[in-house]
């Protein structure tokens, strides 16, 4: 199901009245959101995302790690455990005053102590850090204009491709008649926008 705000604003953007296209759009919009997340290594264009839980390895010398989705709207908790098995409980809860984050990039960094000092780096080991956070944007107005236009355009191209009967229907369920749709290939105008929002380490424009 598409984010209701994205669906309503998309229809307003293109002057779509009625609900005749809603079933199709409710399928296409989440697909484009997920595809953009994959192509940009985690950029999440959602305004109603639920909290996600991730575990990360600590290397014992770095004070920072990056969440798998970005931007970060809020951090609920971080736990740091070296117990075997790992215990993400009250004893391993990290004080929120001892870390900070960069919302846009998903970077989470310890603030306490000097570099390499005890408490200034994430504990070494597999799955030593657990973070619960909410990714995405507070509302559609917070999504950068170029990304929103890229999202809308990819959905629009996919919508017209299917509605004009050219292609894009993957399968039809014989039992209930439900249809599975597939996206159009990434539009040429969308590709450079997504590249600009992909970290440099993955061939994009920013670090």
N, C-alpha and C positions, 0 to 999 in steps of 0.2 A: 504494500500500500504506500502510495506517495505521501510525503509530508503535505498536510492539507494546505499549509501556507504557500508552499511552492506550487502546488496544483492550482490554487485560486489565482495567484499572481501570474502564473504562466498563461492561463486562459485570458486574464485581463490584458496581458502584454500583446497577445495575438488576436484579441477581439473575439474569442470563442464563447458563444452563448450556449446555454443548455447543458445537459449532462451526457449527450450522446457519445462524446469522446472520452468520458471519465475513465471507463474500464481500461481502455488502451493506455491513457496517460498514467493511470495508477500502476501500470506495469512498466512503462518506459522510464518514468522519472527515477525510480529507485535504481534501475539498471544503469542509467547514465551516472548517477551519483556514485555507485559502486565502481563503475569503470574509471571515472575520474580519480577516485581514491587509489585504485591500482596503478594507474599511469603516472600519478604524481607522488607515489610512495607515501600515501597516507592522508592526503588532503581531503577533509570531510565536509562536504557542502550540505550539511543537515542543520535544521534549526530546532529539531525536537529529539536529538539523539539521547539515548539512555546512557547511564554510566557503564563503562567497560572496565574489566579487570585484566591487567597484564602482569606477567612476571618477567624480570630481566636479570641477566647475569651481571655480577660485579667483577671488575678486573683487579680491584685492590689498589689502583693508582689513579683512577679517574674520578673527578668530582661530579661528573654529569652523565646523563643518559638521555635518550630521545624516545618519546612515546611513539607507538606505531600509527597513531592517528593524530592529526593536527587540524586546526588550532586546538589548544586546550581551553575550554570554557571555565572549568574549575577542577580542582583536585579535592577528592573526598578524603582519602587517606593514603599514606605510604608506610609500608612495613619493611623492615630490614632484618633478615634472619639468617643466622649461620647454623642453626640447630639442624640436626638430622633425625627425623625428617623436618623440613622447613615448617616453622610455626608462625603464621601471620596473625598474631594475637596481641593482647594489650601490652605484653612485655616487649614486643618487637615494633610497636608503633613508633614512628619517627615524629618528633615534635615539629609541627608546621612552621615554627619560627626558625628552624634550622635549614630550610631549603626554600628555593624560589624557582620560578619557571618563566620561560619565554613563550607566551601563548602561541604566537605565529608559527614558530619552528618546532614546538613540542619538546623543547629542551628543559630538563629538570636538573637543577644543580644544588649541591650542598653548599651551605654558606658558612658553616662553623669551622673555626680553626684555620691554620695555615695549610697550604697545599702539602699533601703527603702526611699531614699530622693526623693523629687518631680522631676519627669523627668527621674528617673533611673529605673522605673518599668513600665510595660505596663498597661494602664488604666483598671480598673476593669469593667467587664460587658460583655454581649454577643456581639460578632462580633465587638469589639472595634478596632481591628487591621485588616487592609486590606494590603496584600502584592501582588505585581505583580513581578514575577521573571521568569527566564528561567532555567529549570532543565536539567540534562543530561550532556553530555560530548562535548567538542569542536570538537573532531574528534575521529575516531576509535582508533587511536594510544594512546589516553588518557584513554581508557577503560582498567582497570587492566586485565592482561593476563588470570588469572584464571576465571574471569567473562566472558570474550570473548569466551574462550574455552567452558565454560558451556553453553553459549548461542548457539554457533555453534553445540555442541553435541546434545542438545535437539532438535534443528531444524532438524539435520541430521537423528536422530532416527525416528522422526515423518515423515520426507520425505520418507525414505526407507520403512517404515511401510505402507505408502499409495501407493507408486509406485510399491511395490511388491504384492499389492493386498490383503494384510492380513486384514486390517481394517483401520479406520480413516476417512472415508467419512461419514459425518453426514447426509447430505441431498443433493438432486439434484432438482433444480428449473425446473419444467416441462415447464414453459413458455420460458425461455431463455437458459436453459441448464447449468446455473451457478452452481458450486459445493461449498458446505460449508464443510470445513475440521475441524477435531478436532485433538488436540495434543496427542502424546503418553504420557503415565504416566511419571512423572519425572524420568529420568535415575538415577541409583544408584550413578554414579560418580558425578552427578550434585548436589545432595541434600546437601552433606557436604560443598560444595563451597557456596551455598546460605545461609546455616546456619551460616557460618563464616562472612557473610556480613549482618547479621540481628542483630539489636540492642539487647543488653543484656536483656532489659526489655521484649523482645519478644522471649527469649530463644536462642539468638545468641551469638556471640563471642566478640563483642565490645560494648563499652558504647557510 
